Amino acid sequence: MRVDNDILEDENSETLYERKAITVDRGQEPLRIDKFVQMHLEGATRSKVQKGIDAGFLTVNGKVVKSNYKIRPGDDIVIMSLVNPEHTILKRENIPLNIVYEDEALMVINKPPNMVVHPGVGNFSGTLLNGVAYYLEQQNPDIDEDALPRFGLVHRIDKNTTGLIVLAKTPVAAAYLAKQFFSHTVKRRYVALVWGDLEKEEGTITGHIARHQQNRKMFDVYPEGETGKHAVTHYKVLERFNYVTLVECVLETGRTHQIRVHMKHIGHTLFNDWEYGGDRILKGTVYSKYKQFVDNCFQVCPRCALHARTLGFMHPLTHKEVLFESPLPEDMEQVISKWRAYMHNSRKEG
C-alpha cells in the first residue's frame, strides 16, 4: 500500500488541511471503506470517518462514495482532514463583517487590516471566525456547535493583508472548495506595492519556499531539491513610481508568505513589510525631505501593502464559476495617491 501526504496552505497562511492519498494493495480483501480508513487514520473514530465520507471529504478513484463501499485492489483513495482544528471552540463576538456574498453554502468576506482570521496563541478573540460564529448564531440560535465554522476555513490571509476570503458553511462545501485549492484551480489576484522599479513589465518567479533557517517566523527561497515546496508567482506592473512599483501578483501555488518571500527574493520587498525589511527606505534619495515623505507613507499605510483583490472558484452548489472583486482599501489608495503626487511634483521640479 502506498500512502502520500500533502498539506493545503495558502499565501500568508498556516497549515489548513492534510490530503492523504492511499493506493490499495493488490492482495487486499474487500472491506468497507469506513472501516479501512479508520484503520489508516490515527485517532479516527468510525463515526467521524462516516461523517467525512458523507460530506465528500473522501473520494475513491476521483468519485465520492458511500460508507458501505467495499475497497478493491488498486483503488486510489484520497482523504482530506483538518490538521489545525484549534479554532473548533469559538468565542462568539459581535464583530462587524464586510460580507461581499452569502448563500446557504458559503460566505465571501472582505477582510480589513489588523484582523487575524482564526483564534490561536495570543489571538483568542477579535478574529474573523469569532465574528462569523456570532453572525451564524444570530441567523440560527439553535445552530449545532458542530455547524459553526470549524470546517469552513479552506484558506487564510495574513493579519495585515486585506481582501477576499471564502468560508464554507457546510462540510460538503468545504470539501468541494478545499479540493480546488489543492488542484490550484482557484483564481487569486493580489495587488502589492513593492520597493524598487521592476526591470520587466511582467514575469514569473519560481522558487521553493521553506521556513527561514534562522528566524522560524519567516520564510525564504531555496534551490530546488528536498528543502521547501515548489512555488510559482506571476507578476505584472500596474503603475511605476520610480522608487516603488504597484504590481499585480497571480498565485499559481499557495505557499505561506509566498508573495512577500518571492518579491523579496527578486529584490523588490513589499512596502512597509516589517518582517521582511520593507519598513525602511530601500530605494530613493538621501534627502531628508524624501525620508520624511516615506515616513508619512508608512503612517498612512502602517502595514504590509498587500491586498487580495480577486477570488474566483467553482461554486459548490451550481458547479459554475463565480468571481469576486474587492476595491483597494483606503490606506493603500491613500499611499498610492501620495506616491503619484510625489512623482508628479518631482517631474515639475526637475
N, C-alpha and C positions, 0 to 999 in steps of 0.2 A: 504494500500500500504506500502510495506517495502522498505526502502532506506538504502543502506550501502555504506560507503565511504572508500576508501583506497588510499594510496599515493605510487607512484613509486619513490623510491630514490635509490641511488647506493653508494657503498663504496666510501668515500671521496667525497660525493656529497651533493647537496641540493635537495629540492623537485623539481620534474620534471612534472609528470602528476598526475591528480586525476582520480581515477577509481570509478565511481558511478554505483551501481547496484540497479535496481528498479524492484520489483515484482508487476505486475498489479493486482489490487483488483478484486475480483470475480464479483462485480456488475458494473465494468467499461464498458461503452458503446463503441462500435467500434469507433476508432478515428485514424486519420493519425498519423504515428509515429513522423513526424517532428513537428506537432502541439503539440502533447503530451509532447515531450521532451522540446520544447520551454517553456511550462508551468512549467516545473520542473527544469529548469536550469536558475538561476538568471542571468539577463543581456544578455541572449542569444537571438539573432535575428533569424528569420525564415531562412534567407539566410545562416547564419553561421552554423545553425543546418543541413541544407541540404548539405552544403559542407562537413561537418564532416561525414554525413551518406554516401555520395558518396566516401569519402576517406577511409571508413572502420573503422572509429573511434567508430562506434556503431554496436552492434550485438543484435539480438533477439534470445533467446534460442540457443546461440552459433553460429548463422549464420548471415552473412551480408544480410541486406535487403535494399529495395529502400525507398525513402521518402514517397511514397504513400502507403506503407504497413500499414494496419489497425491493431492496437493492439487488443489482445484478453485477457480475464481474465486468470491470471496465467502466462502470458508471463514474462520471465526473460530478462530484458533489461540491457545491460552493455554499459556505455558511458565513453569514455576517453577524457579528455580535459587538455590543458596546464594550470598549476597553476601559473607558473612564466614566463609570456611572456615578461619580461623586455628586452630580447635580440632581440625583433622583429625589432627594429630600430638599424641597424648595420652600423658602420663606416667602409667602405671598406678599407683595408690596405694590402699592398703588403708584406705579411709575408711568409717566406719560410715554406712549409708544407711537411712533410715526408709522402707522400701518399703511403700506402702499397698496396691498391687495390681500384679500382674505376670502376663502371659501371653506367648505367642510373638510378639505384635505390638507390645506397648508396656509401659511401666512408669509408674506414678504414684508420685511420691516426695513426702514431706512434708519440705520444706527447712527446716533450722534457721537461726537468725540468724547473721550474720557468716560466711556461706559464699557465695563467688562461684560462679555457675552454670558458667561456662566459662573456660578459660585465656585470658589476654590480657596486655597490658603490665602488669608488676608483679604478676601473679597467674598464674604458670605451674604452680603446684602447690596442692594443698588444695582444688581446685574440685569441684563436684558431678560434672562429666563425668570428671575423673580417677578418682573413686571408682566411677563407672558402668563405665568401661573396665576397671578391675581386676575388678569384680564379674562382668562378662560373660566375661572371660577365664577366671575360675575355673569358670564354668559350662561353657565350651568352650575348653580350652587351645589347640586348633588353629584358633581363630577367625581369619578373614581380617582383615587390617588394615583393609580397606575396610568390614568389617562393624561395626567399632567406631562409636560414636555420633556420627560427624561429620555424619550426615544426620538424626539423631534429635531435634534440638532445634528444636521448632516454636514455642516461646515461652520467655520468660525472666522471672524476677522478680529484683528488686534484691538486692544482697548482704545488706542488713539487713531485707529483707521476708521473713517466714516464710510457709510454707504450700505448697499443692499445685502441682506442676509435672508435666506429662506428657512423656515421651520416647518416641519411636518406636524400635523395634528393627529395623525393616526399611524400605527405601526406599518400598515401597508404602504402609505405614502412615504414614510421614512425609508423603507427598503427600496422603493422604486427610485427615490431621489439619490440615495447613497450609491446605488449601482451606477448612476450616471456620473457621479463624481469619481468613482473608481475607473470608469472607462474613459474619462476626460472628454466627455461629450457636452458638458455644461459650458455655456458661453459666459466668460467673465472678462470684463474690460475695466481696467483701473486707470485713473488719472493721477499722475505724480509730478511734483515739482522737484527737480534734481539740480545739484550743483554742476556747473560747467556747461560748455557749448558742445553738444554732441557732434562728432565729425560727420556722421551719416544721417540722412533723413529717416531711415528705418533700418532695423537689423534684428538679429536673433542672438540671444545669449544662451549658451549651453554650458552647464557645469554641474557636477554632483554637489549636493548640499548636505552638510552634516553639522553637528554641534561643534562650536569652536573649541579647540583643544585646551585653551587657557581659561576662557570665560564660558561656562556652561549655559548662560542665559542667551548667548549669541550664537549665530551660525556662520559658516564660512563655505567657500567653494573649494573643492578638492579635485585633483585629477581623476579621470575615470578609473575605476578599479573597485576595490572592496569597500572603500570609505564613502559613506554618503549615498544619496539616492539621485538618480537621473532627474534633471530639471531643465525645462526649456521655457524661456520668456521671450516673447516678441515685443518689440517696441517701435513706436512711430512718433516723430517730433510733431507737436501741435503748434508750438509757438516758442520763439527764441528771444531771450533777454540778455544775450551776451555772456553774463556771468552765471545765469541759471537757465534751465530749459523746461518747458512744460511738455510732458510726454504722455502718451497712452501706452499702457502695458497690457498685453493679452497673455493669459496664462495657458500654456499647453499642458503643464503639470501643475500640481498644487502642493508645494513643499512649504514648511514653516519658514516665514520671513522671506519667501522666495524673491519677491520684487526688490526688497530692501537689500538683500545679500547680492543678488545678481547686478543691480545697478552700482553698488559699491565696488564690485569685482571689476567692472569696466571703467572705474574712475569717476562715477557720477552718483555719489551718495545722495540720498533723499534729503531735501531741505529740512532742517531742524530735526533730523532723526538722531536724537542724542545718544542712543545705544550704539550707533554705527559711526559717530563722529560728525554728523551733519549739522550739529548745533554750534558750529563755529565757521568763520569765513574760510571757505576752501578755494574760492575763485574771486578775483576782483582786484581793487586798487589798495594802496596803503594809506589813503587819505582818511582822516578822522571823520569827515563828512560821510564817506561811504560806510565806515564802521557803524556810525550812528544810524544810518538808513537800514542796514542789515539788522541791527539790534531792534529797531522798531518793527521790522518784518517778523522777527522772532516773537515779539509781543503780540502782534496781530494774529499770528498762527502759531500758538505755543505748543506745537505737536509735530509729529512727522506728517509732512504734506502728502498724504495718500488717501484716495477716495475710490471706493468700489462703485463705479458708475453704472455698469451694465451687468445684468444677470439674466440668462436665458436657459431654459431647460424644457424637457418634455413633461407635460402635466400628468400626474399620476392617474387622474380620472379620465381625461379626454384623450390622452396619449398624443396630444398635439403640442407643438412648441409654443411657449409663452415667453415674452421678452419684456423686461422691465428696465427703466432708465431712472437714474437719480441725478438731479442737478448738483453742481458743485456746492458744498456747504459755504456759509458766509465767510468763515475765516480764510478758506482757500481763495475764494473770489476776491476778497479784500487784498490779500498778499499779492495775488497775480496783478491786480489793478495798480498796486504800488510799484511793482517792477515795470509794468508797462509805462507808467508815468515817468519813472526814473529814466528809462531808456529814451523816452521822447525828449525829456529835458536835457539829457546828455548830448543828444544829437544837435539840439538847438545851440547849446553852449559850445559844441565843437565846431 
